Amino acid sequence: MIKIGDVLSNRYRITGRIGTGGTAEVYLATDFIKKETVAVKIIKEELINDPRSVARFEHEAAACASFSHPNIVRVYNQGQVNGCSYLVFEYVKGQTLFDRLDFQATFSLKEASEIMLQLLDAVNYIHELGVLHRDIKPQNIFYLANGTVKLADFGIAQGLDEDDSSQGVFGSVYYLAPEVCVGEQASIRSDIYSCGVTYFQLLTGRLPFEDGSTKDIAAAHVKRNFPHLSKFQPEIAGVFDKIIQKACAKNPAERYQTAKEMMDDISAAMANKDNLKVRKNIFQKIFGFK
C-alpha cells in the first residue's frame, strides 16, 4: 500500500493523492532530480496477479515511451514498488473535457474547433508512429487553463499492425465506431470516428446515442443515422455538420482517411469568418431567444 511520504526508486516522493480509476491509483509526487511535480499512476494491489491488467498497464508505458508532442501527456519513467507497477507522468494541472462539459454544458464553436485541431494533431502524430489510441473521449483529454489540450490514457492503445479482432471489444461504447462495435479490427478510421463523436459532444453537450443498454448503444452506432448538428445547434454553419458526418460515416471508407484530412477541413471552415457567425432564425431575430 502506497502512503503519503513514500519514496519510489529513490527519486519520487509521494505528496498527495489525485484519484482512482478502474485499474490504478494516481498520486502527486516530487521528482528529486528534476525538482518538479509529477503524477504517479500505480496499478491497484488487487490486480497485480491479474495478467491482463498488468499487461494493459505495461502496454501503456510501451505505447507512450517514444511520444513527444505538446498535446500528449508525457510518460517519464516506469518501475515497480511492493510488486506493483507504476508509471511516472507529466503532471497536468487542469480538468478533463468531460469535467468542463459537466460544468458548462457545451463549448462555443470556436473553442470546440480549436480543441479539435489540437486533438487531431496529436492523433495524427500517433498514427504516423503506427499507434492507435482506441479510447478517444473527453474523459481522456485534459483541458488546461490556457486552452491547451492533452490526450492521455493509452492503456488500450495498439499498433496498427496488431490484430485485436479476437480479443473482444475495448473502449467506451458511446464513442465506438460501428465496425468496432461488431468486433472488427480497429483502424485509423475508428479513431477518427471517436474524434467525430467528441466534436459532436463538445458542440451539443450530448452524445449521438445515449439511451438504453450498452448493446442498444452499440446497435445504434451500427444501424441508426448519426444525428445532425442542426437538430441541436441550428445556429452552427452546415459545413461543421458535414465534417462531423464525414468523420462518423458508417462505412470506414467514406470517413476521413487520416486525422490530418479532418484537421485541414476544420481549419478551412474556420478560416471563413462567415462560418463562425451565429445563425439566427426569424424568432431569434425578433424576440432574441431560441
C-alpha positions as CSV (number, residue, x, y, z in Angstrom):
1,M,0.0,0.0,0.0
2,I,1.4,3.4,-1.0
3,K,1.4,6.1,1.6
4,I,2.0,9.9,1.5
5,G,5.7,10.4,2.1
6,D,6.8,7.1,0.5
7,V,9.8,7.5,-1.9
8,L,9.8,5.4,-5.2
9,S,13.1,4.5,-6.8
10,N,15.0,6.9,-4.5
11,R,13.6,9.7,-6.7
12,Y,9.8,10.3,-6.4
13,R,8.3,11.3,-3.1
14,I,4.6,10.8,-2.9
15,T,3.0,14.1,-1.7
16,G,-0.7,13.6,-2.3
17,R,-3.5,11.6,-3.9
18,I,-5.2,12.7,-7.1
19,G,-7.8,10.0,-7.6
20,T,-8.6,6.4,-8.6
21,G,-9.7,4.6,-11.7
22,G,-10.8,1.1,-12.5
23,T,-7.2,-0.3,-12.5
24,A,-5.0,2.2,-10.9
25,E,-4.5,4.9,-8.2
26,V,-2.9,8.2,-9.2
27,Y,-0.7,10.3,-6.9
28,L,1.1,13.5,-6.9
29,A,4.9,13.3,-6.3
30,T,8.0,15.4,-6.3
31,D,10.8,14.4,-8.6
32,F,14.1,15.0,-6.6
33,I,16.2,15.1,-9.7
34,K,14.2,17.4,-11.9
35,K,12.7,19.3,-8.9
36,E,9.3,19.3,-10.3
37,T,5.8,17.9,-9.6
38,V,4.9,14.7,-11.5
39,A,1.9,12.3,-11.5
40,V,2.5,8.6,-10.5
41,K,0.0,6.0,-11.6
42,I,0.2,2.8,-9.6
43,I,-1.7,-0.4,-10.5
44,K,-4.1,-1.5,-7.8
45,E,-2.8,-4.1,-5.4
46,E,-5.7,-6.4,-6.0
47,L,-4.8,-6.5,-9.7
48,I,-1.1,-7.3,-9.5
49,N,-1.9,-11.0,-10.0
50,D,-4.2,-10.4,-13.0
51,P,-2.0,-10.9,-16.1
52,R,-4.4,-9.0,-18.3
53,S,-4.5,-5.9,-16.1
54,V,-0.7,-5.9,-15.7
55,A,-0.2,-6.4,-19.5
56,R,-2.5,-3.4,-20.2
57,F,-0.7,-1.3,-17.7
58,E,2.7,-2.1,-19.1
59,H,1.4,-1.7,-22.6
60,E,0.5,1.9,-21.8
61,A,4.1,2.6,-20.9
62,A,5.4,1.0,-24.0
63,A,3.0,2.9,-26.2
64,C,3.9,6.3,-24.7
65,A,7.6,5.8,-24.3
66,S,8.6,7.5,-27.6
67,F,5.9,10.2,-27.7
68,S,7.0,13.8,-27.7
69,H,4.1,16.0,-28.7
70,P,2.7,19.2,-27.0
71,N,-0.9,17.7,-27.0
72,I,0.0,14.3,-25.5
73,V,0.6,13.7,-21.8
74,R,4.3,12.5,-21.5
75,V,5.4,9.4,-19.7
76,Y,8.7,9.9,-18.0
77,N,9.5,6.7,-16.3
78,Q,8.2,3.3,-15.0
79,G,9.1,0.9,-12.3
80,Q,7.8,-1.3,-9.5
81,V,7.1,-0.9,-5.8
82,N,5.9,-3.7,-3.5
83,G,5.2,-5.8,-6.6
84,C,3.0,-3.1,-8.1
85,S,3.9,-1.5,-11.4
86,Y,3.9,2.3,-11.6
87,L,4.2,4.9,-14.3
88,V,5.5,8.5,-13.9
89,F,3.7,11.0,-16.0
90,E,3.9,14.7,-16.7
91,Y,1.6,16.4,-14.2
92,V,-1.2,18.1,-16.0
93,K,-2.9,20.9,-13.9
94,G,-6.3,21.1,-15.4
95,Q,-9.7,19.4,-15.9
96,T,-10.7,16.9,-18.5
97,L,-13.0,17.9,-21.3
98,F,-15.6,15.7,-19.6
99,D,-15.3,17.8,-16.4
100,R,-15.6,21.0,-18.4
101,L,-18.7,19.7,-20.2
102,D,-20.2,18.8,-16.9
103,F,-19.7,22.4,-15.7
104,Q,-20.5,24.4,-18.8
105,A,-22.7,22.0,-20.9
106,T,-21.2,23.0,-24.3
107,F,-18.2,24.7,-25.9
108,S,-18.6,27.6,-28.3
109,L,-17.9,26.7,-32.0
110,K,-14.6,28.5,-31.9
111,E,-13.5,26.8,-28.7
112,A,-14.6,23.3,-29.7
113,S,-12.9,23.7,-33.1
114,E,-9.6,24.9,-31.6
115,I,-9.7,21.9,-29.2
116,M,-10.3,19.5,-32.1
117,L,-7.4,21.0,-34.1
118,Q,-5.1,20.2,-31.2
119,L,-6.6,16.8,-30.6
120,L,-6.4,15.8,-34.3
121,D,-2.8,16.9,-34.4
122,A,-2.0,14.6,-31.6
123,V,-4.0,11.7,-33.1
124,N,-2.3,12.2,-36.5
125,Y,1.1,12.2,-34.7
126,I,0.5,8.8,-33.0
127,H,-1.0,7.3,-36.2
128,E,2.1,8.3,-38.1
129,L,4.1,6.4,-35.4
130,G,2.0,3.4,-36.0
131,V,-0.2,3.6,-32.9
132,L,-4.0,3.6,-32.5
133,H,-5.4,5.1,-29.3
134,R,-8.8,3.2,-29.3
135,D,-10.3,5.2,-26.4
136,I,-10.6,8.8,-27.6
137,K,-13.2,10.6,-25.5
138,P,-13.5,13.7,-23.3
139,Q,-12.6,11.8,-20.2
140,N,-9.2,11.1,-21.7
141,I,-8.4,14.6,-22.8
142,F,-7.1,17.2,-20.4
143,Y,-8.0,20.9,-20.8
144,L,-5.5,23.4,-19.4
145,A,-6.3,26.9,-18.3
146,N,-4.5,28.4,-21.3
147,G,-6.7,26.4,-23.8
148,T,-4.1,23.6,-24.4
149,V,-5.4,20.1,-24.6
150,K,-3.5,16.9,-23.9
151,L,-4.5,13.4,-24.9
152,A,-4.0,10.8,-22.2
153,D,-4.7,7.2,-21.2
154,F,-3.1,4.8,-23.8
155,G,-4.0,1.8,-21.7
156,I,-5.7,0.0,-24.6
157,A,-3.6,1.5,-27.4
158,Q,-2.2,-0.9,-30.0
159,G,0.0,-1.0,-33.1
160,L,-1.6,-0.5,-36.5
161,D,-0.4,-4.0,-37.5
162,E,-1.7,-5.7,-34.4
163,D,-4.8,-7.9,-34.8
164,D,-7.3,-7.3,-32.0
165,S,-10.3,-8.9,-33.5
166,S,-10.1,-12.0,-31.3
167,Q,-9.6,-10.1,-28.1
168,G,-13.1,-8.7,-27.7
169,V,-14.4,-5.1,-27.8
170,F,-12.4,-2.4,-26.0
171,G,-13.2,1.3,-25.4
172,S,-16.3,3.2,-24.3
173,V,-19.3,2.2,-26.3
174,Y,-20.5,5.8,-26.7
175,Y,-17.5,6.6,-28.9
176,L,-17.0,3.3,-30.7
177,A,-17.0,3.1,-34.5
178,P,-19.7,0.7,-36.0
179,E,-17.1,-1.8,-37.2
180,V,-15.5,-2.0,-33.7
181,C,-19.0,-2.5,-32.2
182,V,-19.4,-5.7,-34.2
183,G,-15.9,-7.0,-33.3
184,E,-14.0,-6.0,-36.4
185,Q,-10.4,-4.7,-36.5
186,A,-9.8,-1.2,-35.1
187,S,-8.1,1.2,-37.5
188,I,-7.1,4.8,-38.1
189,R,-10.7,5.4,-39.3
190,S,-12.1,4.1,-36.0
191,D,-10.1,6.6,-34.0
192,I,-11.4,9.3,-36.4
193,Y,-14.9,8.2,-35.7
194,S,-14.3,8.7,-32.0
195,C,-12.9,12.2,-32.7
196,G,-16.1,13.0,-34.6
197,V,-18.3,11.9,-31.7
198,T,-16.1,14.0,-29.4
199,Y,-16.6,17.1,-31.7
200,F,-20.3,16.5,-31.7
201,Q,-20.4,16.3,-27.9
202,L,-18.4,19.4,-27.4
203,L,-20.8,21.4,-29.6
204,T,-24.1,19.9,-28.4
205,G,-23.4,18.8,-24.8
206,R,-24.8,15.4,-25.6
207,L,-23.8,12.1,-27.2
208,P,-25.2,11.0,-30.5
209,F,-26.6,7.8,-29.0
210,E,-27.0,7.6,-25.2
211,D,-30.3,5.8,-24.5
212,G,-30.6,2.2,-23.5
213,S,-28.2,-0.6,-22.6
214,T,-24.6,-1.0,-23.8
215,K,-25.9,-3.3,-26.5
216,D,-28.6,-0.8,-27.6
217,I,-26.0,1.9,-28.0
218,A,-23.6,-0.3,-29.9
219,A,-26.5,-1.3,-32.2
220,A,-27.3,2.4,-32.7
221,H,-23.8,3.1,-33.9
222,V,-24.2,0.3,-36.4
223,K,-27.8,0.8,-37.6
224,R,-29.1,4.3,-36.8
225,N,-28.3,7.5,-38.7
226,F,-25.8,9.8,-37.0
227,P,-27.7,12.9,-35.8
228,H,-27.2,16.2,-37.5
229,L,-25.9,19.2,-35.6
230,S,-28.8,21.2,-36.9
231,K,-31.2,19.2,-34.7
232,F,-29.5,20.6,-31.5
233,Q,-27.5,23.6,-32.7
234,P,-29.2,25.1,-35.8
235,E,-27.2,28.3,-35.5
236,I,-23.9,26.5,-36.4
237,A,-22.9,26.6,-40.0
238,G,-23.7,23.5,-42.0
239,V,-20.0,23.0,-43.0
240,F,-19.2,21.8,-39.5
241,D,-22.1,19.3,-39.6
242,K,-20.7,18.0,-42.9
243,I,-17.3,17.5,-41.2
244,I,-18.8,15.5,-38.3
245,Q,-21.0,13.5,-40.6
246,K,-17.9,12.5,-42.7
247,A,-15.9,11.6,-39.7
248,C,-18.7,9.5,-38.4
249,A,-19.8,7.8,-41.6
250,K,-20.9,4.2,-41.1
251,N,-18.6,2.9,-43.8
252,P,-14.9,3.5,-42.8
253,A,-14.1,4.0,-46.5
254,E,-16.3,7.1,-46.5
255,R,-14.7,8.7,-43.5
256,Y,-11.6,10.9,-43.4
257,Q,-8.7,8.5,-44.1
258,T,-6.3,10.5,-41.9
259,A,-6.7,12.8,-38.9
260,K,-4.9,15.5,-40.9
261,E,-7.6,15.5,-43.5
262,M,-10.2,16.2,-40.8
263,M,-7.9,18.8,-39.3
264,D,-7.5,20.5,-42.7
265,D,-11.2,20.7,-43.2
266,I,-11.8,22.3,-39.8
267,S,-9.1,24.8,-40.4
268,A,-10.5,25.7,-43.8
269,A,-14.0,26.1,-42.3
270,M,-12.7,28.3,-39.5
271,A,-10.7,30.5,-42.0
272,N,-14.1,31.6,-43.4
273,K,-15.3,34.1,-40.8
274,D,-18.9,33.8,-42.0
275,N,-18.9,30.2,-40.8
276,L,-18.2,31.4,-37.3
277,K,-21.2,33.8,-37.2
278,V,-24.2,32.7,-35.1
279,R,-27.1,32.0,-37.4
280,K,-30.5,33.2,-36.1
281,N,-33.9,32.2,-37.2
282,I,-36.8,34.7,-37.5
283,F,-37.9,34.2,-33.9
284,Q,-34.4,34.7,-32.6
285,K,-34.0,37.9,-34.6
286,I,-37.3,39.3,-33.4
287,F,-37.6,38.1,-29.9
288,G,-33.9,37.2,-29.0
289,F,-34.5,33.6,-28.0
290,K,-34.0,30.2,-29.5
